[in-house]
Amino acid sequence: MITARDLRKVYGSSRVLDGVSLELGSGQCLALLGPNGAGKTTLLRILATLLRPTAGSLRIGDADALREPERARAEIGMVAHGSYVYEDLTARENLRFWETMRGGDASAGRLAAALAQVELDHVADERARTFSAGMKRRLGLARVLLGRARLLLLDEPFTGLDRRGRKWVSEFLAGFKAGGGAAVVATHSFGDGLGVADRVAILGGGRLLMDRPAAELSAEALHRLYESLTDAVEAGP
Amino acid sequence: MTYARRAWIVLWKDLLIERRAKEHANALLFFCVLLLFLFQFALGPDRDRLAAAVPGLLWLGFILAGLLGLGRSFLGERDNDCWEGLRLTPGDKSAIYLGKLVGNCVLMAAVEILLAVLFGVFYDVDLWTPAAPLGLVLALGTIGLASVGTLFAAMTTQVRARELLFPVLLLPVQVPVLLATVSATQALLLGQPLADVAHWLKLLAGADLVYVTIGLLTFEFVLEG
């Protein structure tokens, strides 16, 4: 689903990404770990075609995402910090807007089904302004479900959520994966999302410091590895 | 069909949010009344002076209200990263511009009608007799102002000094529209027939065509930034 080769992003004299390569197949979930400023959001925005890399190549599905971003975007569902929610629209109206913008079927039945799937059917006609951060995140995921995205990109999806909300997002990810979708989850928290991740990658100083199958690593081993790798980057050459 | 649906849903969303939040409408209403008082104080009670200044004042009011309204038309898209969401939607991005443009024209027309009625009452000007030709000038002028205003509002939304930059960019480009609308309005208020201002209407229609076409063709580049 993703084939990224030697992605670089430079702002002036600052190298935010420095030769990142990764591959991700359908039905796989990659947890992208890294401290603040490691380049996680930049990498995610490049994968989402929102940002153009300074150098490198990127394929999303069959599309060359740098030459044909429009084709790649048809495959992508992104849930960023803000979840793309209009506060003065209801949950149902938000979904109707985004699905129509995608050129999809925004029929009442489909909207209701998506809202039921993310357990927001009871507040379907309430304005998003009254929603908690977790509910807005779920509304963002309902938008992704409606769009039938095959690649899900999540930026810090667990931030600001309570235990139940975090569990819900993890279960959602597991279901998305089981349906053949691929997901990249950028996070700086260890506990969340790793349960459903097939691979764990650590980003530090703009470079991919590690990319290994999640099954090979216990939580403790991962924590130790993370500390040693990111400390080494911070200490410099 | 999808293009029209996308433009329509943007228009529907903007008008629905405006109806609920009333952010623009309330501020603009207050601004219009304030403007009328200021003009009244500045020009005094001299009727002849007022009558000569009314076309200019009327369009100054429209422009100032338009600057306030248009400048904010993309600010709502910054909340919760909706701007980013719009970028990620596949398809022709000019549909977003078209929806926003029509929404801005509707809001501006509502403000202009209100302002015109208040002008008529406050300054005892007969706007009713030339209402139909005046409506045509108003419609063409509004499209001209909103087409460039919508594009520049999108361009300056992500800029820090947008409140300053927006009018600085917009007003020079609006010179042909302002010239034509003020001249045509003056002639119509003096009782001249529509045929006498045909050359101004042609200029307005031409400017509108050019501005809307440029907006439709360049909006994607503005959105992608």
Interface residues (C-beta under 8 A of the other chain):
Chain A: A48 T49 L50 E70 R73 A74 I76 M78 A80 H81 G82 S83 Y84 V85 Y86 E87 D88 L89 E93 R96 F97 W98 T100 M101 R102 G103 R127 K136
Chain B: T2 R5 R6 I9 V10 W12 K13 L16 I17 R20 A21 G76 D79 N80 D81 C82 E84 G85 L86 R87 L88 T89 P90 G91
